Amino acid sequence: MRAVLALGLAIVLASCQQEDTDAAQDEEEGNESLANEETPLAVETKDGPVTATVTLAPPTPRLGDALVLTLVVTAKPGVTVEMPAFGEALGRFAIVDFTPREEVTDDGVLLSQRYTLQSPMSGRQRIPRLRLEFLDERDPDTEPRARELLTDELAFVVASVLPEGEALIELRPARAPLEELRGPWLQRNWPWLFLGVVVLAGVGVGVVAWLRRAEERARLTAFDRAMARLDRLERRGLPSADAADAWYVELSDIVRRYIEERFALRAPELTTEEFLAEAGRSPELTVTHRELLSAFLATCDRVKFARYSPGEDESQGALDVAKRFLNETAASGDKPAEPDRRIADPIISQAAGAG
């Protein structure tokens, strides 16, 4: 009888302990679920009919975690938005995945870019300001002009993978030197080594050829985009005195964006002097091209910042210089064609006189 009572008591105690263990596990899983559902970091920037929202998840990452950065832009009907170029201003992070998306809604257009990033180190990090452009064409009585929207920075902290306060593990001593390859092994396997060298050489040649074709396609794409924008600007006609500022802003932006894409230059926020210094490092630009570009941008800055009112002949000349620069620097070959001095000299002289 005593044995039976002792056995029953043991079963009851074991059942209670199991229930406590299950409850503790449920509580731990619930806490992990709440941690995983933390609200991501977000900043919102609005300018007229365009609203941009930048979110980052998880908000408290550890080194090695995948960072999901999402840029969502909403625009009213009649507003054209140009999203940032791929990876623009995100060079400090490794881009693992990229997904763009565009959707037309009843309220306008919804565009998004979703990046999966890897942080290079722990500590304080930031997502820099992202730049997008838009053109408001809702009012037919008002001439549209290109505008920029810069998102706010997004600061966050990447935690270390080491527990706080734990000392680094001591490094192990170096292993013994590896034995040298011996003659018999090489004699048995030299055909495979030769075959491997041939295969690697073939792969290398194929990769170089593919990279050259990809670079040429990218250059042609940059040229086509820039020429299309110049054609649209020319069809709108030369600017009046009141509209010269916006017209020259768009004209200089077309040339700057073309140079960034054509010569792989990522410098959206540089001043004109800094931009010219970066562009001048390209071996594909001749001295005459650099002089022409400097004079052209100086003319645009004169209108944008010095409140200079150009005449129709000056505006037509600036447009012709932009077309000439694009056509000549887009030519294939190791050395671009020299600019036409009949167009280059008046522009350079005009900029020198203004300076």
Helices and strands as residue ranges (DSSP letters): H 2-36, E 41-47, E 50-57, E 66-75, E 79-82, E 94-105, E 108-118, E 123-127, E 131-136, E 146-150, E 154-158, H 183-235, H 244-262, H 272-279, H 287-305, H 312-329, H 341-354
